[in-house]
Amino acid sequence: MMSELAILGGTPVREREIPWVPTTGVEEINAVRDVMEDGHLSAFLANRGEGFLGGPRVREMEAAFCKRFKAKNAIAVNSATTALQIAVAACGIGPGDEVLVSPYTMVASASAILLNGAIPIFVDIDEYTYTMDPKQIEKWITPRTKAILTVNIFGLPSNLPKIKEIAKKHNLYVIEDNAQAPGATIDGMEAGTIADVGVFSLNYHKVIQCGEGGVLLTNDDKLAYRCQLVRNHGEIILDEEGDKETCIIGSNYRISELHAVIGTEQLKKLDNFLIKRRELAQQVTDGLKRFEGLQGVTVPKGYTHSYYVYPIQYDDEIWGISREQFASAMKAEGFELGEGYMKPIYLINMYKHRHLYNTGNTYPFDLVDTATQKYELGLCPVTEKMHFEKLLIADVCRLPYEPENVDEFLYAIEKVWKNRGLLTK
Ligand SMILES: *Cc1c(COP(=O)(O)O)cnc(C)c1O
C-alpha cells in the first residue's frame, strides 16, 4: 500500500502553513496618525524637568500598564532587552556580582547581566514547567550573589512564591523576565509584578507588540526612579544631588511616542488575544491526551498560562522514530515544530570561552578568583535533556489559528503515528 505521509509523497494535511498576520489594525493606524499629525514623535529630553520622563503618550502607555497589571510604577523603554539591562542596573548590580538565571531562555536574559559587568550563574529548570527549579537555587548562592533573574518561559510564570522565599532568606533581588507571559497569573497575582521588578516585551513576535518596545513594572518607588535614570542618561540630572547612593550611569533606552500609542492600543487587545490563545491551547492539551509519547502543557494549580508558544515533550522510544524524523514528517504535513527551543545559554561560544570582547580581555569573568560555575555540557542536565532530546515547540496558539487548524494539527500527528513504521524502514 502507498504511504499517505506527505514526506513520502502523499498529500499533506495542509498545503501551506498558517500565515503570520499582524495583530495590529485600524486602532493602531489611527493612533499613529494622530501622533504624526501633531508631529511630536518623541518628547523625551535628557534634562531636569518634565521631558525627562517622556511625552504624554509614553506616560499614557505607562499608566495603562499600571492599571492592567495592578502595578505602582511602569517605565516604558525601547525593548525588553534594554529593560532587563535597566532592571539589573537599578538593583545596584555591577562588576563581579553574580546573578542566578535560567539557561533556557532567549540570550537577552543573560546578556543583561553581562552588560552590567556581572556574571550569570545558570540554575537548571524543572522538567514539567521549564522554568527555574527552586530546588536547584541554593547550591549556587555565594557571597557574590545579588539577584535571581527568573524567566516566565513559553508563557508560564516561574515558581515565584518559592523563589521569593529563597531570595528573602538570602537578601537577594528577584527580577522577572516576563517577555513571554503577559497576562499570566499565580493565584490572581499578575506575572511581571510578583518580583521586585518585572519586564515585558512589545517586540513584534510577542503576544502584544508595537514593533519594538518594552516595559518595566515595579511596586518599589526607589527602583522605579533608578529605572527612569538609566533609561535617559540619568547622570545629567544627578549633578547636584549625586551622592554615592544615587550615582548610576544611563543610556538612551527611550521609546518614541509613535511606539507608545501602538503599545497602548495593543494592551487593550491583550485579554481578547489571551482568551483565544487559551482556547486553542486547551484544545491542543485535550487532543494530545489520546497520543502516547507526547506530553502537553501541565499548568500548576493556581497558575494561568499565556501560551506564547506550546511546548510538547516527545518520547522517541514510544514513537520508534527520532524527534527529528517526527518534526520533518510534521513539517511535510504543513506544521513546523521547533526541535528544542534555544541552545542552553552556557553552551554558546561566548560563554564557553568566557570572552565578550575581541581584545583577549576576559572581563567580567576575571573579576573573581575562582569561577562559581564552569560553562560546559552537563551543567544543567534537565535543560540539556529537554533541549537536545525531548522538547518540540509548536506555534499553534497564535492568531490567526482557528479551532479547525488545531484539528488539522492533531490529525497530522495521528497520521504520522499511524504511518511511522514506514519512516523506520
Ligand atoms: C523576546 C524576549 C526578550 C527580548 O525582548 P525584546 O523586546 O525583543 O528585546 C527577552 N526575554 C525573553 C524571554 C524573550 O522571549
The ligand as an SDF file (V2000), in Angstrom:
LIG
                    3D

 15 15  0  0  0  0  0  0  0  0999 V2000
   11.7100   38.3390   23.3900 C   0  0  0  0  0  0  0  0  0  0  0  0
   12.3720   38.0980   24.6660 C   0  0  0  0  0  0  0  0  0  0  0  0
   13.2620   39.0250   25.2170 C   0  0  0  0  0  0  0  0  0  0  0  0
   13.7260   40.2390   24.4770 C   0  0  0  0  0  0  0  0  0  0  0  0
   12.6930   41.0450   24.0990 O   0  0  0  0  0  0  0  0  0  0  0  0
   12.9480   42.2710   23.0900 P   0  0  0  0  0  0  0  0  0  0  0  0
   11.7910   43.1660   23.3180 O   0  0  0  0  0  0  0  0  0  0  0  0
   12.9720   41.6710   21.7260 O   0  0  0  0  0  0  0  0  0  0  0  0
   14.2360   42.8940   23.4160 O   0  0  0  0  0  0  0  0  0  0  0  0
   13.7920   38.7550   26.4580 C   0  0  0  0  0  0  0  0  0  0  0  0
   13.4750   37.6570   27.1340 N   0  0  0  0  0  0  0  0  0  0  0  0
   12.6380   36.7210   26.6330 C   0  0  0  0  0  0  0  0  0  0  0  0
   12.3070   35.5140   27.4500 C   0  0  0  0  0  0  0  0  0  0  0  0
   12.0650   36.9110   25.3780 C   0  0  0  0  0  0  0  0  0  0  0  0
   11.2410   35.9930   24.8810 O   0  0  0  0  0  0  0  0  0  0  0  0
  1  2  1  0
  2  3  1  0
  2 14  2  0
  3  4  1  0
  3 10  2  0
  4  5  1  0
  5  6  1  0
  6  7  2  0
  6  8  1  0
  6  9  1  0
 10 11  1  0
 11 12  2  0
 12 13  1  0
 12 14  1  0
 14 15  1  0
M  END
$$$$
